[in-house]
Amino acid sequence: MTKPMIKIHNIATDEVELREMNDAEYAQWEANNTEAAQRQAQAEAKTAQKAALLERLGLTQEEFNTLTA
């Protein structure tokens, strides 16, 4: 498997370097992706919990917004 590429642009010289990530960069990239996926899953779970609560209360999101405005 090839690793993602990194593009480094030196503005002073206008040189562009394109290379594969090294092991440390790749490990950090994977950790960042895992963390982002966890945050996304937490946000989706929170949204589902909120929807379930509104359903138990028999309210739509618009009705809830009207009540809390």
RAHUSUL-V944457 format. One line per field, one symbol per residue. psi: psi as a letter, one per 40 degrees, with the letter a starting at -180 (. if undefined). burial: + if it has 9 or more other C-alpha atoms within 8 Angstrom, else -. A space follows every 50 residues. Layout:
BEGIN
psi=???
burial=???
END
This chain:
BEGIN
psi=hiiiihhhhhddefihhhiiiidddddddddddddddddddddddddddd ddddddefiiddddddde.
burial=-----+-------------++----+------------------------ ---++---+----+-----
END
